[in-house]
Amino acid sequence: MRALSGLLGVIYLVALVFFTFLPLRLGSDPYENPWWVWVQLVPFQDIVDDPAGLILNVALFVPLGVLAPVLLRTWRWWQTALIGLTMSASIEIVQFVGDITINPGRVADTDDLIANLAGAVLGFVLLRLGLSVPAFRRIVAIGSWPRSTERHTHNTLRIKSTPSRDS
């Protein structure tokens, strides 16, 4: 089960790269724009024009909210949120740098950052709700990766049946 959860993590990362960076459009654009055209700093400015984009960005990070606790043992919501924020910010920075260097046609957008963060937290909440089902909790416990200090012990994962005060 740990190998399966690790494989799911790798598949998710490959899909994340595919959906956020590809296809690349290399070369100059006949309608070359200055760098500030490729940055959207005002939150929720495009929500009316592209509500589907907001929903898709939330959905893109829901698996991260489920996989981070299982693979990285982030059993507090804020840890998963921090991982989601870090990954999303990294994607937006790479998209921006790509836009001003090789011109892949992506826009670094604060809406994406907010939506991705919301998706990671939503995935964490869905996982925590799923843990109320005993069979699902056992599967998650078996598929969870141990901490480096726990590698040589068996059954070290103890998933609480009731959420803690800070989760």
N, C-alpha and C positions, 0 to 999 in steps of 0.2 A: 504493500500500500504506500510505503514511503517513496518507492521508485515511481509509482503512478502519480503521486502528488508532485514529485519533482518534475516528471515529464509534463504534467499539466502546466506547471510554472514556466517551463521552457517554451511550450507551445504558446502560452499567453504572451510572453515577451516577444516572440517572433511575430505574432499577430499585431502586437502593439507597435512594433517598428514598422511593419507593413502598412498599417492604417495611418500612422502619423508622419511617415517620411516618404512613402512611395506613392505614385511614381515620381521619379526625379525628372525634371525638365532642365537639362543642362544647356548652357550656352546663353547668349544674350537674347533678351526679349525685345522685339521691335518697338514695344511700348514701354521702354525702360522707365522705371519709377524710382524716385529717391527712397532711401532706406525708411523714412518715417511712414511711408505708405504701407509697409509690411508689419506695422505694429499697431495694435488696437489696445490702448491703455484705459479707455473709459468702460467700466463694467456695464454689462447688459445693454449696450448700445445696439447690438445686432440681434437681440432676442426677438424682435418683431419681424425682422427680415428673414431670420433663419431659426425658427423654434426647433426644427428637426435636428439641426446641428447641435443645439444645446442638449437635447435628449440623447443623441448619439454619443456625445462626449461624456455624459453621465454613465451611460451603458458601457462605454469602453473601459471605465475604471471600476465597475462593480466586481469583476473577477479579481482585481487586485485586492479589494477589501475582503474577499473571501480567502484568497491564497496567502496573503501576508501573515495572518495569524497562524496558519497551518505550516507554512514553510519557514517563517522567521520568528515565530513565537511572540508576536506582538498582540498580547491578549488585552490590551487597553485600547480604547477607541482612538485616543489621541496619538498613540504610536502608529497605528495604521493610517490615520489622517496625515501624520508627518511624512510617512513613506509616500503616500499618494501625492502630497504637495511637492515633495522633492522630485519625484519622477515626472510629474506634470511640468514643473518649472524647468527641469532639464530638457524636456521635449520642446518647450516653447523657446528656450535659449538656443537650442540646436537649430530649430526652424528659423529663428531670426538670423543667426549667423549664416545659415545656408542661403537665406534670401539675399543677404548683402554680399555674398561671395560667389555662389554658383547658381543662384536664382532658381530654386525648385518650385517657386510659386506658392509657398505657404505663408500664412499670416500668423505672427505671434500675437495671441489674443488673451486678454485677462478673463474673458468669458470662458475660454477653454480651461484655464487654470481653476476657476471657481467650479465649473461643472465636473471636472475630473476629481477634484477634492470631494465634492458631494457624492460622486459615484463610489469612491473608495469608502467613505463613511457608510453609505447605503449598503454596500457589500458586507461590511463588518456587522452592521445591524442585522442583515439577513442571516449571516452565519450565526450570530448569537441567538436569534430566534430559532434557527434550526437545531441548535444545541439543546433545546428543550425536549427534543425527541430522542429518547435513549439510544435507539439504533443508529441514528445519525451521529450522536455524540461518540459512540464507540468507533465508528468509521473514521471520524476526525481524529480521535485519539491515536488510532493505529497509523493513520497517514501523516501525522504531525512529525516534524523533524525535531530531534532532540537538540538541546543546547550542547555546546562543546564540553561542558563539565558533566553532562549526563550521558555521554556516548556509550559508556560501558555498563550502564544499568538498564534493566528492563522495566517497562511500565512506569516510567518516570512522569509521564504527562498526566496531570490531574486537572481536568476541565471542570470548573465549578458548575453545578447545576443551577445556581442562582447568580445573576450578575453581581459583580462587586460594586462598591460604592462609586468607583471612578470609571466604570465601563458602560 
